[in-house]
């Protein structure tokens, strides 16, 4: 028997902000139901949507096309980490 558990993780700025279901201090999963309402509420999806609409109207900072800056890293689609010094 495997101990696989479907998990949803929200990242912001490359850092984990929240995950559901959570694991308690004893290593057990805290009961949580995967439903549309729970996902919207727990991850503040309505607020994120509104914030995204505002930034898409030209209020966001331009994204540099040359890749990560000095000391920065980014995760590529294949899961590898690329840093400025790799280039």
CNS distance restraints for C-alpha pairs under 8 A (distance, minus, plus):
assign (resid   7 and name CA) (resid  19 and name CA) 6.94 0.50 0.50
assign (resid   7 and name CA) (resid  20 and name CA) 5.78 0.50 0.50
assign (resid   7 and name CA) (resid  21 and name CA) 6.23 0.50 0.50
assign (resid   8 and name CA) (resid  19 and name CA) 5.62 0.50 0.50
assign (resid   8 and name CA) (resid  20 and name CA) 5.43 0.50 0.50
assign (resid   8 and name CA) (resid  21 and name CA) 7.43 0.50 0.50
assign (resid   9 and name CA) (resid  16 and name CA) 6.91 0.50 0.50
assign (resid   9 and name CA) (resid  17 and name CA) 7.60 0.50 0.50
assign (resid   9 and name CA) (resid  18 and name CA) 5.83 0.50 0.50
assign (resid   9 and name CA) (resid  19 and name CA) 4.31 0.50 0.50
assign (resid   9 and name CA) (resid  20 and name CA) 6.62 0.50 0.50
assign (resid  10 and name CA) (resid  16 and name CA) 5.97 0.50 0.50
assign (resid  10 and name CA) (resid  17 and name CA) 5.61 0.50 0.50
assign (resid  10 and name CA) (resid  18 and name CA) 5.31 0.50 0.50
assign (resid  10 and name CA) (resid  19 and name CA) 6.28 0.50 0.50
assign (resid  10 and name CA) (resid  43 and name CA) 7.52 0.50 0.50
assign (resid  11 and name CA) (resid  15 and name CA) 5.20 0.50 0.50
assign (resid  11 and name CA) (resid  16 and name CA) 4.40 0.50 0.50
assign (resid  11 and name CA) (resid  17 and name CA) 5.39 0.50 0.50
assign (resid  11 and name CA) (resid  18 and name CA) 7.28 0.50 0.50
assign (resid  12 and name CA) (resid  16 and name CA) 6.49 0.50 0.50
assign (resid  12 and name CA) (resid  17 and name CA) 6.33 0.50 0.50
assign (resid  14 and name CA) (resid  74 and name CA) 7.97 0.50 0.50
assign (resid  18 and name CA) (resid  43 and name CA) 7.60 0.50 0.50
assign (resid  20 and name CA) (resid  32 and name CA) 7.33 0.50 0.50
assign (resid  21 and name CA) (resid  29 and name CA) 6.36 0.50 0.50
assign (resid  21 and name CA) (resid  30 and name CA) 6.08 0.50 0.50
assign (resid  21 and name CA) (resid  31 and name CA) 6.91 0.50 0.50
assign (resid  21 and name CA) (resid  32 and name CA) 5.71 0.50 0.50
assign (resid  22 and name CA) (resid  29 and name CA) 5.77 0.50 0.50
assign (resid  22 and name CA) (resid  30 and name CA) 5.51 0.50 0.50
assign (resid  23 and name CA) (resid  27 and name CA) 5.62 0.50 0.50
assign (resid  23 and name CA) (resid  28 and name CA) 5.34 0.50 0.50
assign (resid  23 and name CA) (resid  29 and name CA) 4.41 0.50 0.50
assign (resid  23 and name CA) (resid  30 and name CA) 5.82 0.50 0.50
assign (resid  24 and name CA) (resid  28 and name CA) 5.45 0.50 0.50
assign (resid  24 and name CA) (resid  29 and name CA) 6.24 0.50 0.50
assign (resid  24 and name CA) (resid  30 and name CA) 6.38 0.50 0.50
assign (resid  33 and name CA) (resid  38 and name CA) 7.16 0.50 0.50
assign (resid  34 and name CA) (resid  38 and name CA) 6.56 0.50 0.50
assign (resid  34 and name CA) (resid  39 and name CA) 6.91 0.50 0.50
assign (resid  35 and name CA) (resid  39 and name CA) 6.18 0.50 0.50
assign (resid  36 and name CA) (resid  40 and name CA) 6.23 0.50 0.50
assign (resid  37 and name CA) (resid  41 and name CA) 6.13 0.50 0.50
assign (resid  38 and name CA) (resid  42 and name CA) 5.77 0.50 0.50
assign (resid  39 and name CA) (resid  43 and name CA) 5.87 0.50 0.50
assign (resid  39 and name CA) (resid  44 and name CA) 7.96 0.50 0.50
assign (resid  39 and name CA) (resid  45 and name CA) 7.56 0.50 0.50
assign (resid  40 and name CA) (resid  44 and name CA) 5.68 0.50 0.50
assign (resid  40 and name CA) (resid  45 and name CA) 4.89 0.50 0.50
assign (resid  40 and name CA) (resid  46 and name CA) 6.70 0.50 0.50
assign (resid  41 and name CA) (resid  45 and name CA) 6.86 0.50 0.50
assign (resid  44 and name CA) (resid  48 and name CA) 6.31 0.50 0.50
assign (resid  45 and name CA) (resid  49 and name CA) 5.97 0.50 0.50
assign (resid  46 and name CA) (resid  50 and name CA) 6.29 0.50 0.50
assign (resid  47 and name CA) (resid  51 and name CA) 6.16 0.50 0.50
assign (resid  48 and name CA) (resid  52 and name CA) 6.01 0.50 0.50
assign (resid  49 and name CA) (resid  53 and name CA) 6.24 0.50 0.50
assign (resid  50 and name CA) (resid  54 and name CA) 6.45 0.50 0.50
assign (resid  51 and name CA) (resid  55 and name CA) 6.39 0.50 0.50
assign (resid  52 and name CA) (resid  56 and name CA) 6.08 0.50 0.50
assign (resid  53 and name CA) (resid  57 and name CA) 6.60 0.50 0.50
assign (resid  54 and name CA) (resid  58 and name CA) 7.74 0.50 0.50
assign (resid  54 and name CA) (resid  59 and name CA) 6.67 0.50 0.50
assign (resid  55 and name CA) (resid  59 and name CA) 4.73 0.50 0.50
assign (resid  55 and name CA) (resid  60 and name CA) 4.77 0.50 0.50
assign (resid  56 and name CA) (resid  60 and name CA) 6.80 0.50 0.50
assign (resid  64 and name CA) (resid  68 and name CA) 7.93 0.50 0.50
assign (resid  67 and name CA) (resid  84 and name CA) 7.41 0.50 0.50
assign (resid  68 and name CA) (resid  72 and name CA) 5.23 0.50 0.50
assign (resid  68 and name CA) (resid  73 and name CA) 5.73 0.50 0.50
assign (resid  68 and name CA) (resid  74 and name CA) 6.50 0.50 0.50
assign (resid  68 and name CA) (resid  82 and name CA) 7.93 0.50 0.50
assign (resid  68 and name CA) (resid  83 and name CA) 6.32 0.50 0.50
assign (resid  68 and name CA) (resid  84 and name CA) 5.62 0.50 0.50
assign (resid  69 and name CA) (resid  73 and name CA) 7.81 0.50 0.50
assign (resid  69 and name CA) (resid  84 and name CA) 6.02 0.50 0.50
assign (resid  70 and name CA) (resid  84 and name CA) 5.72 0.50 0.50
assign (resid  70 and name CA) (resid  85 and name CA) 7.66 0.50 0.50
assign (resid  71 and name CA) (resid  83 and name CA) 7.01 0.50 0.50
assign (resid  71 and name CA) (resid  84 and name CA) 6.53 0.50 0.50
assign (resid  71 and name CA) (resid  85 and name CA) 7.78 0.50 0.50
assign (resid  72 and name CA) (resid  83 and name CA) 5.86 0.50 0.50
assign (resid  72 and name CA) (resid  84 and name CA) 6.47 0.50 0.50
assign (resid  73 and name CA) (resid  81 and name CA) 6.49 0.50 0.50
assign (resid  73 and name CA) (resid  82 and name CA) 5.47 0.50 0.50
assign (resid  73 and name CA) (resid  83 and name CA) 4.29 0.50 0.50
assign (resid  73 and name CA) (resid  84 and name CA) 6.87 0.50 0.50
assign (resid  74 and name CA) (resid  81 and name CA) 5.68 0.50 0.50
assign (resid  74 and name CA) (resid  82 and name CA) 5.39 0.50 0.50
assign (resid  74 and name CA) (resid  83 and name CA) 6.52 0.50 0.50
assign (resid  75 and name CA) (resid  79 and name CA) 5.86 0.50 0.50
assign (resid  75 and name CA) (resid  80 and name CA) 5.74 0.50 0.50
assign (resid  75 and name CA) (resid  81 and name CA) 4.52 0.50 0.50
assign (resid  75 and name CA) (resid  82 and name CA) 6.23 0.50 0.50
assign (resid  76 and name CA) (resid  80 and name CA) 5.39 0.50 0.50
assign (resid  76 and name CA) (resid  81 and name CA) 6.12 0.50 0.50
assign (resid  76 and name CA) (resid  82 and name CA) 6.92 0.50 0.50
assign (resid  82 and name CA) (resid  86 and name CA) 6.38 0.50 0.50
assign (resid  83 and name CA) (resid  87 and name CA) 7.32 0.50 0.50
